[in-house]
């Protein structure tokens, strides 16, 4: 039996004994036709035994928690975990060749971070058969950070490799997309739909 139950057991027993005595008195009063006895018994039964027991248990638990500060610390930890933001931020891209109606497999892409006048290249990659980064997200939860970024797509080189004749200089050579990440825990998807003469983008999901 834990300390809480040891504290309240006598009081619980007393409350139950009181209820039993009241019930017995009521039965005796009914058998004897004693109105005064019945009224006294009803007064005893009028005590809400369950409420009394609940109150005693709550008070005893509060005293036990106060005596054991580890309980409060454990409860605080559970509360913090339940409210923790569990979102996993990442950055991704997907390129579709709208001239040929297919993913832009083989297109070279560069991811850069822009800080003031400084441009830092984070990574370069070649899109896979699905038009995506073969290694997964461009930035994952451990590398996502608030800031300004740029994706540079080697559009002309891709179409020339596909056998498309382009003028010199091409109408679209490298397509840079500048965007900002304001929430490092968010999902930022930056797709590109492109042909030798036009492109469009949006924030996807």
LINFENUR-V812864 format. One line per field, one symbol per residue. ss: DSSP state (a for helix, b for strand, c for the rest). psi: psi as a letter, one per 20 degrees, with the letter a starting at -180 (. if undefined). Layout:
# LINFENUR-V812864
ss = ???
psi = ???
This chain:
# LINFENUR-V812864
ss = ccaaaaaaaaaaaaaaaaaaaaaaaaaaaaaaccaaaaaaaaaaacccaaaaaaaaaaaaaaaaaaacaaaaaaaaaaaaaaaccccccbbbbbbbbccccbbccccbbbbbbbbccbbbbbbbbbbcccccbcccccbcccccccbbbbbbbbaaaaaaaccccccccccccbbbbbbbbcccccbbbbbbbbccccbbbbbbc
psi = prhghhhigghgggghhggghggghggghghikohghgggghhghipnghggggggggghhghgghinhhghggghghgghhjpojqoqrprrpppoigilrqmpippqppqppocjpoppgqqrpqaijkrpijbqhpahiipqpaprppppmgghghhhjjppqroqqgpepopoprqoioijroopnrppqriiqqqrroa.
